[in-house]
Amino acid sequence: MNADERAARLLVTPTALQTLSLEDAIKIVAYLQPRVIEAGCEFVREGEAVHNDHMLLVLEGDLSVHNSSLQDDDDHLVVRVMGPGSLIGELGLLDGGPRSASCVANTDMLVGVLSRADFLQLLQDDPAVGSRLLLAISKRMADTLRETTRKLILFAQMNKVLSEELAKVANDPDWFDS
């Protein structure tokens, strides 16, 4: 299996864009630019608002996703560990907005970078494949939004129960005497 076919197979995994066909993935991989990232490098910075118009497909190595907004001090909370077949930054590909988390290479990595310019070229060269890529990214984003909504509902339910229990304790004068 050559490098392009291997990359295409990673692109259609559940951690990436599994709704694409392998044939589409092979065409898309031709638009990726290879990039080596050294272990320890923070290659995506939370809040970064420039040069964000690309996404990366992890081909080799692994990384940690960090978020500082979940911590009270300078520590970073590891939100996720990702490896080959993972996509990073698909929102940036679409809107170029600020990054929502930081990514640090845990090992030396090889990634394929799809810039917005290359994505737009793909749309011009092969509108059908470009459209299917856009739909696959949209489905991935919709799935993520649904999962986030499910977690928020669970959090709200837990918060409600906790608030009710705290109100009972606050209204029970005997509780403080124990």
Order of alpha helices (4+ residues) and beta strands (2+ residues): alpha-alpha-beta-beta-beta-beta-beta-beta-alpha-beta-beta-alpha-alpha-alpha
